[in-house]
Amino acid sequence: MTAATQGSRRDQRLDARVTAEDKSLFERAAALTGRSTTSFVVSTLREAARRIIRENETMQLSERDRQAFVSALLEEAEPAEPLRRAARAYRAGSGSS
């Protein structure tokens, strides 16, 4: 989706100094994809930023999940009544075979 289709205007400027080698690389890649250098750089940077944010958020969720899992393992909790009933029913059924 382009910035225009999202309803946002391109009115902000982002300046970057790059080496001649980097500029040549970006221009070549842009040409290979049929885009302008600016379009190529902006879209590539946007994709990289989204990927980095997604990976970071995933890692944070995974850390929280890991901590919750370990806490649940370490807590000494009694089984709930439905689980106790199911265990009694299982034991009663397996003794009659």
C-alpha positions in Angstrom: 0.0 0.0 0.0 1.4 3.4 -0.9 1.4 6.5 1.2 -1.1 8.0 -1.2 -3.6 5.1 -0.8 -3.3 5.3 3.0 -4.4 9.0 2.9 -1.1 10.4 4.2 0.9 13.1 2.5 4.6 13.0 1.9 5.4 16.2 3.6 8.2 15.1 5.8 11.8 15.1 4.7 14.5 12.5 5.7 18.1 13.4 4.8 21.0 10.9 4.8 24.6 11.2 3.6 25.8 8.0 1.9 28.9 6.9 0.2 29.2 7.0 -3.6 29.3 3.2 -3.5 26.1 3.0 -1.4 24.3 5.5 -3.7 25.3 3.5 -6.8 24.1 0.3 -5.1 20.7 1.8 -4.3 20.3 3.2 -7.8 21.2 -0.1 -9.4 18.7 -2.0 -7.2 16.0 0.6 -7.8 16.5 0.3 -11.6 16.3 -3.5 -11.4 12.9 -3.1 -9.6 11.7 -0.4 -12.0 11.4 2.2 -9.3 12.9 5.5 -8.6 15.8 5.6 -6.1 13.7 7.5 -3.6 10.8 5.1 -3.9 13.1 2.1 -3.6 14.9 3.5 -0.5 11.7 4.6 1.2 9.9 1.3 0.6 12.9 -0.8 1.6 13.5 1.2 4.7 9.8 1.0 5.6 9.8 -2.8 5.2 13.0 -3.1 7.3 11.5 -0.9 10.0 8.3 -2.9 10.2 10.2 -6.2 10.3 12.5 -4.9 13.2 9.5 -3.7 15.2 7.6 -7.0 14.6 10.6 -9.0 15.7 11.1 -6.9 18.8 7.5 -7.1 19.8 7.6 -10.9 19.3 10.7 -11.2 21.4 9.1 -9.2 24.2 5.9 -11.3 24.1 8.0 -14.5 24.1 9.9 -13.3 27.2 6.6 -12.5 29.0 5.2 -15.8 28.0 8.3 -17.6 29.2 8.1 -15.9 32.5 4.4 -16.8 32.9 5.1 -20.4 32.0 8.0 -20.8 34.5 5.9 -19.1 37.2 3.0 -21.5 36.5 5.4 -24.5 36.8 6.9 -23.3 40.0 3.6 -22.5 41.8 2.2 -25.3 43.9 -1.5 -25.3 43.0 -4.1 -27.9 43.7 -5.9 -29.3 40.6 -9.4 -27.8 40.0 -12.4 -29.9 40.8 -13.3 -30.7 37.2 -9.8 -32.2 36.8 -10.2 -34.2 40.0 -13.5 -35.6 38.8 -12.0 -36.5 35.5 -9.1 -38.3 37.2 -11.5 -40.2 39.5 -13.6 -41.2 36.4 -10.6 -42.4 34.6 -9.4 -44.5 37.5 -12.8 -46.0 37.9 -13.0 -46.8 34.2 -9.5 -48.4 34.0 -10.1 -50.6 37.0 -13.0 -52.4 35.4 -11.2 -53.7 32.3 
